[in-house]
Amino acid sequence: MLTPGAAVTVPRTQVQYVVTEYGKANLKAKSTWGRAEALINLAHPDFRDDLIASAKEMKIWSRTNRIPF
């Protein structure tokens, strides 16, 4: 039994596909920045700039990353 509000997580190595209303991504064998890029591309367009800024702060985004579409 989990207590109410307890966090349940899955290790990143066990997540292969993520699907949102904005697309799908296969995360298998991607680097940390590759996973970040793929997830940002799946986010609502209103939040992508904030996610890129957060990824830059965490040092997992660089100028070599593609701009999300």
C-alpha positions as CSV (number, residue, x, y, z in Angstrom):
1,M,0.0,0.0,0.0
2,L,1.2,3.5,-0.8
3,T,0.3,6.4,1.3
4,P,-1.8,9.1,-0.3
5,G,0.4,11.5,-2.3
6,A,3.3,9.1,-2.5
7,A,5.4,9.3,-5.7
8,V,5.6,6.3,-8.0
9,T,8.3,6.4,-10.6
10,V,9.8,4.3,-13.3
11,P,13.6,4.3,-14.0
12,R,14.4,6.0,-17.2
13,T,15.9,2.8,-18.6
14,Q,12.5,1.2,-18.5
15,V,10.6,3.8,-20.4
16,Q,10.7,3.1,-24.2
17,Y,7.7,5.0,-25.6
18,V,6.0,8.2,-24.5
19,V,2.8,9.4,-26.2
20,T,1.0,12.7,-25.9
21,E,-1.6,14.5,-28.0
22,Y,1.3,16.2,-29.7
23,G,3.1,13.0,-30.9
24,K,5.0,10.0,-29.8
25,A,8.7,9.3,-29.0
26,N,10.8,6.2,-28.8
27,L,13.3,7.0,-26.0
28,K,15.2,3.7,-26.1
29,A,19.0,4.1,-26.2
30,K,18.8,7.9,-26.3
31,S,21.3,10.1,-24.5
32,T,20.1,12.4,-21.7
33,W,19.9,15.4,-24.0
34,G,18.3,13.2,-26.7
35,R,15.6,12.2,-24.3
36,A,15.1,15.9,-23.2
37,E,14.8,16.9,-26.8
38,A,12.2,14.2,-27.6
39,L,10.1,15.0,-24.5
40,I,10.2,18.8,-25.2
41,N,9.0,18.0,-28.8
42,L,6.0,16.2,-27.2
43,A,5.1,19.0,-24.8
44,H,2.3,21.6,-25.4
45,P,3.8,24.4,-27.6
46,D,3.1,27.0,-24.8
47,F,5.5,25.1,-22.5
48,R,8.4,24.3,-24.8
49,D,10.4,27.5,-24.2
50,D,10.2,27.0,-20.5
51,L,11.3,23.4,-20.8
52,I,14.3,24.4,-23.0
53,A,15.3,27.0,-20.4
54,S,15.1,24.4,-17.6
55,A,17.1,21.9,-19.6
56,K,19.8,24.6,-20.2
57,E,19.9,25.2,-16.5
58,M,20.4,21.5,-15.9
59,K,23.2,21.5,-18.5
60,I,21.4,18.9,-20.7
61,W,20.6,21.3,-23.6
62,S,23.1,23.0,-25.9
63,R,23.2,25.0,-29.0
64,T,23.6,21.9,-31.0
65,N,20.1,20.6,-30.1
66,R,17.5,21.1,-32.7
67,I,14.7,23.6,-32.1
68,P,11.5,21.8,-31.3
69,F,8.8,21.9,-34.0
